[in-house]
Amino acid sequence: MNQIVPAVHPLRSICLILVAVFLFACQDAIGKYLFASYSVPFVHAVRYSINLILMMLLFLPRIGWAILQTDRIWLVMARGLSLALGSLFGGLALRAMPLAEMVSILYLGPLIVLFFSMPVLGEKVKWYGWFATTLGLIGLLFIVRPGTSLSAIGLFYSFLCLITAVVYPMLSRLLSKTESTETLMFYVALVGAVFYCVQLPWVMPAAMPSSFDLGLMVIIGITSLVAHSLFTMAYARAPVSLLAPFTYAHIAWATLLGWLFFSQTPDHITFIGIAFVAAAGVGNAIMNHLSSRKTEIIFEPSES
C-alpha cells in the first residue's frame, strides 16, 4: 500500500504555528488568572478531563480502542507524566512569576535538548548548536540575575518545569519511530486526567467555581487540544527547521498578554535576557534549516 505523504505548504504551516503558540500563550494567561483563586491540580483536573473527553470523541469513532496499543507502554506513559508534571510545575511557577519571564525560561528547553542529544540520542551537534546553547544560558543569567525581584519559589518551579520541557521532547523523539501521533496524544490526555483526578479529594475548592471560571477551565482544555493539533498539522507539511523559529513568537505573545492583563512588563535588563534566549533559539533553528539537517527535535511548549 502506498503511503500518503502530506503536501508541503510552508506558508500555511507557519500560520498554523503562529496560531498554535498564540493559543499556548492564551492558555498560560488564563491559567495564571485561575491559579490565583484555585489550586493548580484542580484547574488541571478539569482541563485534562475535558481534553480526554474531546480525544475520545474525536479518535475512538475512527480508530477505536486500538489507539491504546503501543510497543513501549512505559515510555509512552512516562512521556504523558512528564507533561502532566510540567503542567503542575508551570502552574505553580505562574502563581509567583510574571508570564514573560516564566515562558522565556521554558524556551531554554530546546537548547538544553541539544546538550543531551549526543549522549542520549546519538545525534551530532554542530558548532552553532553549542553557540546557541551558550547564548541562551547567558540570557538566562540576565533574567535571573542577583537582585532581581523575581520570586525564588517561582524560579524554582520554573526550573522544574524546564526539566520536563527537556524530557518531553526527547521522549517524543524516541517514541515517534514506533508510535502513532494519535496514540501519543491520547496517552498525554489519559495520563494527565488520571494524575490530576486522583488528587481531587484533597484539592477541591471550598466553593464551586463560578460559571465564568469553569468556562475558562473548559477553554483551557479545548485550546490545549487545538494547539497541539495545529502543531501536528504544521510539522506534517513543512520541515521542522523552517518552523522552529516561529515557535518563539510564544515569548512575544506572553509578554504582550502579561502586560495587557496583569500589568507585568520586564525591565530593560530582563528584556535583554529574553532577547538572548529568543535569538539563540531562532538562530539555531535557522542554521539547522540552512544546513537541511533531519535530526532536529520538535519542541511543543510544556503546558502551564
Helices and strands as residue ranges (DSSP letters): H 10-35, H 40-63, G 64-68, H 73-96, H 99-106, H 109-121, H 127-143, H 152-175, H 181-197, H 200-203, H 211-235, H 240-247, H 249-262, H 268-291
